[in-house]
């Protein structure tokens, strides 16, 4: 308990660093003062992805049947459901928290530990909430744009949100076997990368500057996530949008 109290006290202190930052919608310019460093990390991540992760993901997609890949996706979605429920509560979404709790219970039992998503067919849709979204709902700005080694695009707010997320990540509670634990981590990342193969193909063929394309796509995605897919319309009469 003491360790967790220290964690959340430290995390809360770090979040205060974002308190003075305005929450900028994606149609406003990104705050990217670390762009040279971010671009270097982006290049490293890109080489790692093209050299290792993407070929493995392609092999996974080719060898593993679609039904099995769906089962893996469902399993990890279910495994992360308790973290979504915690963030539901922290964001004041009581009804959604109740629905997600039922979803977790149904999929964990009737869905064979989440391998089968029975809850969606029963009217309990899947939600994804994280601590970065929670901090945004609490009014903290995104801060600087960041590119994290191996993990990719982020910002200060979302990067801080990874601290409690890592402490609560469920794989550590599933097994004490180190080999199995890292095997599950590896399977999770390969599964996520396989789901993005088509998106990366579009990026490779369409982007004049992939770094900027990824940055703006990330900001747009997070803006939509914070507003549950229904972001406010931009005020085109706001003078701030037209100043030099």
Steps between C-alpha positions, in 0.01 A plus 500: 500500500782739587671434166176567311440817701847625407437411138179699476646792698798516260275456198270774626798731540612431145152563366509845658771581246227482237248699699605830352497369143194572293322203351553569133265352241677336204419789266735717709875469461673227699748591772809318377812675635680164512447434130868426418516241780155369415598456136812306599295266720239471224774392257629242749147365554444488125817293443403267784150463360610437140781267602332291769145577609330543163645178346397306811151651484470407132606144579251487787221618270597248232542196724237551771138453385269799525283333765805443721619860452154620601519284811838649593363852447195422714715347773716810540202736475343307786824494697515881482134545592564557876724796415221643287257453790732687739522789255123492446461562872770769512327680211161485673347261245304289743267342245786410270698356793206274588463387139872435460504304827220276370681470169818386677308246708308355205802477269720353774250222572273431202768625260769260625733754665417757235595297194142541377331839515148402601421837660488708182225277366313554826507878460807577712736682266875516550650820641862602540590747775850574629666733750599749231132541412414527870754779553355680197148471643636648824612801299871439451649606168690271269835676547780444254476242227735207565622195310586218740755229413318186376162636615467775239297824509386645830493827691595602853154431639469155341859410590428577866188288470721203413641499856185382683405293194827307523452437871148374434576307181330163534757262351704509823193373687428224250824309548822503703683316224740751344520316167122480468462862606736632234344262250162661569652847461650397169175348375312817598732731308510273194120478500468880527755549222320254274181702543687808372654349188249661264537838671879492469468416130289813450759702691785367287327589174327827589710693749742766375629535856408187698609658829248786466234260371536275805512796740178654372324163471592424861370835623176459305451148634558607860271803463224269380571248778483765774161611365373143453489533123288816511743796517365856504480679168775757441397863550601656172418842639766465768761761421768272637457277194587785264781679672840503330 
